[in-house]
Amino acid sequence: MLNRFYSANEHYRRRFGEKIYKLALAFGRTCPNRDGTAGTGGCIFCGGSGSGEFAESCAKGVDAAIEAAKRRVASKVGNGRYIAYFQSFTSTYMPIGEMEKVFFAAAEREDIAALSVATRPDCLPDDTVKLLGKLAEIKPLYVELGLQTIHEDTAKKINRGYALPVYRDAVKKLHSVGADVITHIILGLPGESADMAEETATYVGKISDGVKLQLMFVLEGTRLAEMYERGEYRPLAREEYTETLCRCVEVLPPSVVIHRLTGDPPKRLLVAPEWAADKKRVLGMIAEAFKRRNTIQGSRA
């Protein structure tokens, strides 16, 4: 039943004994899909900040960034603890010494309960995985992988830059050093049906510890925005998104933590769909869809 899915809040309370807040930090500078190593231009939906529009820059040091991020959520948090979330671009795509300095500086803070590192499956060489293993010995470690889809044709359309076996191997390596893997899935990718999204969720649910499900929205300055303007891409309508989302959640095992049910697009950059700008309303819409499907499922039992 949809009302029984394993939420991130529930997971954090079980693991840490209290509510935990994420602090978004901008540490990554680029990715191999931008600088020519794996491709150029990045994924077609990725903006200029590398999906770190709300993240605090680590340019003046990780401690300064953490304190600035804490001030952002001060109205919500009393004396709680946090997850240092290295969000922007590819946070393991840089010299090992830089990663070690920043990641361990965050891990050694008493107010940091865990770390979360966003990266690409093709940016986890052996020395990086070894470093992440050492990090996981100090604090719980979550590694977020941007898979988006298991379908290779779609992966080429969005310019992802790596094949599915690379993701599968990355999950195995991360599990071997004690990291929890959170996999990103996007709903409403160009040319993808609800059936295809459900297939991705089914595959991911078998090997990943957690998932982030997100609407495909169009941001200014992206290649997806150009496709939208030319009429080559149509974003999902509200009802299409909630239906697809429900189907994906239903196929996930109860042990898989659901860290996100929708995205949070920067309003100043959002091109489409307009309904995605009101996150509170979108979450209410999702809750109603879950309730409705639970009622239907209950009547068939």
URFENLIN-V428980 format. One record per residue. N is the residue number from 1. RES is the residue in three letters. PHI is phi in whole degrees, 0 to 359 (999 if undefined). PSI is psi in whole degrees, -180 to 180 (* if undefined). NEAR is the number of other ideal C-beta (glycine too) atoms within 8 Angstrom. Layout:
# URFENLIN-V428980
n=N res=RES phi=PHI psi=PSI near=NEAR
n=N res=RES phi=PHI psi=PSI near=NEAR
This chain:
# URFENLIN-V428980
n=1 res=MET phi=999 psi=143 near=6
n=2 res=LEU phi=294 psi=-27 near=10
n=3 res=ASN phi=281 psi=2 near=7
n=4 res=ARG phi=249 psi=10 near=5
n=5 res=PHE phi=293 psi=155 near=9
n=6 res=TYR phi=272 psi=103 near=9
n=7 res=SER phi=276 psi=161 near=8
n=8 res=ALA phi=297 psi=-41 near=10
n=9 res=ASN phi=301 psi=-44 near=7
n=10 res=GLU phi=296 psi=-42 near=8
n=11 res=HIS phi=299 psi=-47 near=11
n=12 res=TYR phi=295 psi=-39 near=11
n=13 res=ARG phi=295 psi=-40 near=11
n=14 res=ARG phi=294 psi=-42 near=6
n=15 res=ARG phi=281 psi=-39 near=7
n=16 res=PHE phi=249 psi=-8 near=10
n=17 res=GLY phi=76 psi=13 near=4
n=18 res=GLU phi=196 psi=168 near=8
n=19 res=LYS phi=286 psi=135 near=7
n=20 res=ILE phi=241 psi=139 near=13
n=21 res=TYR phi=247 psi=143 near=11
n=22 res=LYS phi=271 psi=137 near=8
n=23 res=LEU phi=250 psi=113 near=14
n=24 res=ALA phi=281 psi=123 near=11
n=25 res=LEU phi=237 psi=139 near=18
n=26 res=ALA phi=259 psi=102 near=15
n=27 res=PHE phi=245 psi=-41 near=9
n=28 res=GLY phi=295 psi=150 near=17
n=29 res=ARG phi=249 psi=-31 near=5
n=30 res=THR phi=198 psi=-166 near=9
n=31 res=CYS phi=209 psi=161 near=14
n=32 res=PRO phi=294 psi=-12 near=14
n=33 res=ASN phi=270 psi=5 near=14
n=34 res=ARG phi=243 psi=-35 near=10
n=35 res=ASP phi=267 psi=5 near=7
n=36 res=GLY phi=99 psi=-9 near=6
n=37 res=THR phi=295 psi=-48 near=6
n=38 res=ALA phi=249 psi=-17 near=8
n=39 res=GLY phi=172 psi=-175 near=11
n=40 res=THR phi=229 psi=153 near=7
n=41 res=GLY phi=87 psi=-15 near=8
n=42 res=GLY phi=74 psi=179 near=11
n=43 res=CYS phi=297 psi=149 near=11
n=44 res=ILE phi=295 psi=-18 near=13
n=45 res=PHE phi=260 psi=-6 near=11
n=46 res=CYS phi=275 psi=128 near=8
n=47 res=GLY phi=277 psi=-175 near=12
n=48 res=GLY phi=293 psi=-20 near=4
n=49 res=SER phi=265 psi=5 near=9
n=50 res=GLY phi=64 psi=42 near=14
n=51 res=SER phi=65 psi=24 near=10
n=52 res=GLY phi=241 psi=41 near=12
n=53 res=GLU phi=299 psi=-27 near=8
n=54 res=PHE phi=251 psi=13 near=6
n=55 res=ALA phi=267 psi=150 near=13
n=56 res=GLU phi=270 psi=133 near=12
n=57 res=SER phi=290 psi=140 near=8
n=58 res=CYS phi=267 psi=13 near=12
n=59 res=ALA phi=300 psi=-32 near=3
n=60 res=LYS phi=260 psi=16 near=6
n=61 res=GLY phi=111 psi=150 near=7
n=62 res=VAL phi=292 psi=-35 near=12
n=63 res=ASP phi=296 psi=-43 near=8
n=64 res=ALA phi=296 psi=-40 near=9
n=65 res=ALA phi=294 psi=-42 near=14
n=66 res=ILE phi=296 psi=-44 near=17
n=67 res=GLU phi=296 psi=-40 near=8
n=68 res=ALA phi=295 psi=-42 near=9
n=69 res=ALA phi=294 psi=-36 near=14
n=70 res=LYS phi=296 psi=-39 near=12
n=71 res=ARG phi=296 psi=-32 near=7
n=72 res=ARG phi=298 psi=-35 near=8
n=73 res=VAL phi=254 psi=14 near=10
n=74 res=ALA phi=301 psi=-32 near=7
n=75 res=SER phi=290 psi=-19 near=4
n=76 res=LYS phi=260 psi=-22 near=5
n=77 res=VAL phi=243 psi=135 near=10
n=78 res=GLY phi=272 psi=-101 near=3
n=79 res=ASN phi=245 psi=39 near=3
n=80 res=GLY phi=282 psi=-179 near=9
n=81 res=ARG phi=249 psi=170 near=9
n=82 res=TYR phi=225 psi=163 near=15
n=83 res=ILE phi=254 psi=124 near=13
n=84 res=ALA phi=281 psi=110 near=15
n=85 res=TYR phi=253 psi=104 near=12
n=86 res=PHE phi=276 psi=99 near=14
n=87 res=GLN phi=261 psi=-44 near=12
n=88 res=SER phi=282 psi=149 near=14
n=89 res=PHE phi=50 psi=-134 near=12
n=90 res=THR phi=240 psi=105 near=13
n=91 res=SER phi=284 psi=-3 near=13
n=92 res=THR phi=246 psi=15 near=12
n=93 res=TYR phi=257 psi=74 near=13
n=94 res=MET phi=188 psi=170 near=7
n=95 res=PRO phi=304 psi=143 near=5
n=96 res=ILE phi=301 psi=-34 near=8
n=97 res=GLY phi=296 psi=-39 near=6
n=98 res=GLU phi=294 psi=-44 near=8
n=99 res=MET phi=299 psi=-47 near=13
n=100 res=GLU phi=301 psi=-45 near=9
n=101 res=LYS phi=299 psi=-48 near=8
n=102 res=VAL phi=284 psi=-48 near=12
n=103 res=PHE phi=297 psi=-43 near=13
n=104 res=PHE phi=287 psi=-30 near=10
n=105 res=ALA phi=298 psi=-39 near=11
n=106 res=ALA phi=289 psi=-43 near=13
n=107 res=ALA phi=296 psi=-29 near=12
n=108 res=GLU phi=278 psi=-6 near=6
n=109 res=ARG phi=281 psi=138 near=10
n=110 res=GLU phi=291 psi=-28 near=3
n=111 res=ASP phi=278 psi=-5 near=8
n=112 res=ILE phi=261 psi=114 near=14
n=113 res=ALA phi=275 psi=-28 near=10
n=114 res=ALA phi=199 psi=169 near=12
n=115 res=LEU phi=238 psi=148 near=16
n=116 res=SER phi=229 psi=126 near=14
n=117 res=VAL phi=240 psi=119 near=13
n=118 res=ALA phi=268 psi=129 near=14
n=119 res=THR phi=205 psi=-175 near=14
n=120 res=ARG phi=254 psi=148 near=15
n=121 res=PRO phi=300 psi=-26 near=13
n=122 res=ASP phi=271 psi=12 near=10
n=123 res=CYS phi=238 psi=42 near=12
n=124 res=LEU phi=228 psi=65 near=13
n=125 res=PRO phi=294 psi=168 near=6
n=126 res=ASP phi=302 psi=-40 near=5
n=127 res=ASP phi=292 psi=-33 near=7
n=128 res=THR phi=290 psi=-43 near=12
n=129 res=VAL phi=298 psi=-40 near=13
n=130 res=LYS phi=298 psi=-43 near=9
n=131 res=LEU phi=299 psi=-44 near=12
n=132 res=LEU phi=297 psi=-35 near=16
n=133 res=GLY phi=297 psi=-41 near=12
n=134 res=LYS phi=296 psi=-37 near=8
n=135 res=LEU phi=295 psi=-41 near=13
n=136 res=ALA phi=294 psi=-19 near=12
n=137 res=GLU phi=283 psi=-19 near=6
n=138 res=ILE phi=266 psi=-48 near=8
n=139 res=LYS phi=220 psi=152 near=10
n=140 res=PRO phi=306 psi=139 near=9
n=141 res=LEU phi=235 psi=128 near=14
n=142 res=TYR phi=248 psi=133 near=14
n=143 res=VAL phi=242 psi=123 near=14
n=144 res=GLU phi=261 psi=127 near=13
n=145 res=LEU phi=245 psi=128 near=15
n=146 res=GLY phi=273 psi=82 near=9
n=147 res=LEU phi=280 psi=-52 near=12
n=148 res=GLN phi=75 psi=-46 near=13
n=149 res=THR phi=202 psi=153 near=15
n=150 res=ILE phi=267 psi=-6 near=8
n=151 res=HIS phi=271 psi=119 near=10
n=152 res=GLU phi=295 psi=-35 near=7
n=153 res=ASP phi=297 psi=-42 near=7
n=154 res=THR phi=294 psi=-41 near=14
n=155 res=ALA phi=303 psi=-38 near=13
n=156 res=LYS phi=290 psi=-38 near=8
n=157 res=LYS phi=297 psi=-37 near=10
n=158 res=ILE phi=269 psi=2 near=13
n=159 res=ASN phi=62 psi=45 near=12
n=160 res=ARG phi=293 psi=-40 near=11
n=161 res=GLY phi=94 psi=6 near=10
n=162 res=TYR phi=207 psi=161 near=10
n=163 res=ALA phi=265 psi=162 near=6
n=164 res=LEU phi=304 psi=-42 near=8
n=165 res=PRO phi=302 psi=-26 near=6
n=166 res=VAL phi=295 psi=-41 near=10
n=167 res=TYR phi=296 psi=-48 near=12
n=168 res=ARG phi=300 psi=-42 near=9
n=169 res=ASP phi=293 psi=-37 near=9
n=170 res=ALA phi=297 psi=-41 near=13
n=171 res=VAL phi=299 psi=-44 near=14
n=172 res=LYS phi=298 psi=-44 near=8
n=173 res=LYS phi=296 psi=-42 near=10
n=174 res=LEU phi=292 psi=-41 near=13
n=175 res=HIS phi=297 psi=-34 near=9
n=176 res=SER phi=293 psi=-21 near=8
n=177 res=VAL phi=251 psi=12 near=11
n=178 res=GLY phi=89 psi=14 near=8
n=179 res=ALA phi=270 psi=145 near=12
n=180 res=ASP phi=274 psi=138 near=9
n=181 res=VAL phi=254 psi=127 near=16
n=182 res=ILE phi=248 psi=124 near=16
n=183 res=THR phi=253 psi=132 near=14
n=184 res=HIS phi=272 psi=131 near=12
n=185 res=ILE phi=234 psi=131 near=16
n=186 res=ILE phi=253 psi=132 near=11
n=187 res=LEU phi=259 psi=134 near=15
n=188 res=GLY phi=94 psi=24 near=12
n=189 res=LEU phi=294 psi=155 near=13
n=190 res=PRO phi=305 psi=124 near=11
n=191 res=GLY phi=81 psi=1 near=6
n=192 res=GLU phi=264 psi=138 near=11
n=193 res=SER phi=265 psi=171 near=5
n=194 res=ALA phi=297 psi=-36 near=9
n=195 res=ASP phi=299 psi=-41 near=6
n=196 res=MET phi=292 psi=-40 near=11
n=197 res=ALA phi=297 psi=-41 near=17
n=198 res=GLU phi=297 psi=-38 near=12
n=199 res=GLU phi=297 psi=-39 near=10
n=200 res=THR phi=296 psi=-46 near=15
n=201 res=ALA phi=299 psi=-39 near=16
n=202 res=THR phi=298 psi=-45 near=9
n=203 res=TYR phi=296 psi=-49 near=9
n=204 res=VAL phi=297 psi=-40 near=14
n=205 res=GLY phi=299 psi=-21 near=12
n=206 res=LYS phi=278 psi=-20 near=7
n=207 res=ILE phi=230 psi=-14 near=8
n=208 res=SER phi=259 psi=150 near=13
n=209 res=ASP phi=278 psi=-28 near=7
n=210 res=GLY phi=208 psi=165 near=15
n=211 res=VAL phi=223 psi=153 near=17
n=212 res=LYS phi=240 psi=119 near=11
n=213 res=LEU phi=258 psi=133 near=13
n=214 res=GLN phi=217 psi=144 near=11
n=215 res=LEU phi=290 psi=141 near=14
n=216 res=MET phi=281 psi=105 near=12
n=217 res=PHE phi=248 psi=159 near=13
n=218 res=VAL phi=258 psi=124 near=14
n=219 res=LEU phi=249 psi=148 near=14
n=220 res=GLU phi=302 psi=145 near=8
n=221 res=GLY phi=82 psi=6 near=7
n=222 res=THR phi=253 psi=162 near=12
n=223 res=ARG phi=291 psi=-28 near=8
n=224 res=LEU phi=296 psi=-36 near=13
n=225 res=ALA phi=297 psi=-39 near=12
n=226 res=GLU phi=295 psi=-41 near=8
n=227 res=MET phi=297 psi=-41 near=11
n=228 res=TYR phi=297 psi=-44 near=14
n=229 res=GLU phi=295 psi=-31 near=6
n=230 res=ARG phi=275 psi=-1 near=6
n=231 res=GLY phi=79 psi=20 near=5
n=232 res=GLU phi=266 psi=-5 near=6
n=233 res=TYR phi=217 psi=136 near=9
n=234 res=ARG phi=236 psi=119 near=3
n=235 res=PRO phi=289 psi=161 near=13
n=236 res=LEU phi=293 psi=144 near=11
n=237 res=ALA phi=283 psi=166 near=8
n=238 res=ARG phi=308 psi=-51 near=10
n=239 res=GLU phi=294 psi=-36 near=6
n=240 res=GLU phi=295 psi=-41 near=10
n=241 res=TYR phi=294 psi=-48 near=13
n=242 res=THR phi=296 psi=-38 near=11
n=243 res=GLU phi=297 psi=-47 near=10
n=244 res=THR phi=296 psi=-42 near=14
n=245 res=LEU phi=300 psi=-46 near=14
n=246 res=CYS phi=301 psi=-43 near=12
n=247 res=ARG phi=297 psi=-39 near=12
n=248 res=CYS phi=291 psi=-43 near=15
n=249 res=VAL phi=296 psi=-39 near=14
n=250 res=GLU phi=297 psi=-29 near=8
n=251 res=VAL phi=268 psi=-4 near=9
n=252 res=LEU phi=280 psi=138 near=13
n=253 res=PRO phi=297 psi=151 near=6
n=254 res=PRO phi=301 psi=-23 near=7
n=255 res=SER phi=280 psi=-15 near=5
n=256 res=VAL phi=279 psi=125 near=12
n=257 res=VAL phi=280 psi=129 near=12
n=258 res=ILE phi=263 psi=109 near=14
n=259 res=HIS phi=270 psi=-16 near=8
n=260 res=ARG phi=202 psi=141 near=10
n=261 res=LEU phi=246 psi=-10 near=8
n=262 res=THR phi=198 psi=175 near=14
n=263 res=GLY phi=263 psi=179 near=8
n=264 res=ASP phi=225 psi=76 near=5
n=265 res=PRO phi=290 psi=143 near=10
n=266 res=PRO phi=294 psi=120 near=9
n=267 res=LYS phi=300 psi=-34 near=6
n=268 res=ARG phi=291 psi=-19 near=4
n=269 res=LEU phi=252 psi=-9 near=11
n=270 res=LEU phi=289 psi=125 near=14
n=271 res=VAL phi=262 psi=-46 near=9
n=272 res=ALA phi=194 psi=156 near=8
n=273 res=PRO phi=282 psi=147 near=11
n=274 res=GLU phi=298 psi=-32 near=6
n=275 res=TRP phi=294 psi=-18 near=9
n=276 res=ALA phi=287 psi=-13 near=14
n=277 res=ALA phi=289 psi=-25 near=8
n=278 res=ASP phi=261 psi=86 near=7
n=279 res=LYS phi=296 psi=-38 near=9
n=280 res=LYS phi=299 psi=-43 near=6
n=281 res=ARG phi=292 psi=-39 near=8
n=282 res=VAL phi=297 psi=-44 near=13
n=283 res=LEU phi=296 psi=-37 near=10
n=284 res=GLY phi=295 psi=-39 near=8
n=285 res=MET phi=296 psi=-41 near=10
n=286 res=ILE phi=295 psi=-43 near=12
n=287 res=ALA phi=299 psi=-41 near=8
n=288 res=GLU phi=295 psi=-39 near=8
n=289 res=ALA phi=295 psi=-41 near=12
n=290 res=PHE phi=298 psi=-45 near=12
n=291 res=LYS phi=298 psi=-43 near=9
n=292 res=ARG phi=296 psi=-43 near=8
n=293 res=ARG phi=291 psi=-35 near=11
n=294 res=ASN phi=297 psi=-40 near=11
n=295 res=THR phi=296 psi=-44 near=8
n=296 res=ILE phi=295 psi=-43 near=8
n=297 res=GLN phi=296 psi=-40 near=9
n=298 res=GLY phi=296 psi=-36 near=8
n=299 res=SER phi=288 psi=-21 near=6
n=300 res=ARG phi=269 psi=-13 near=5
n=301 res=ALA phi=291 psi=* near=4
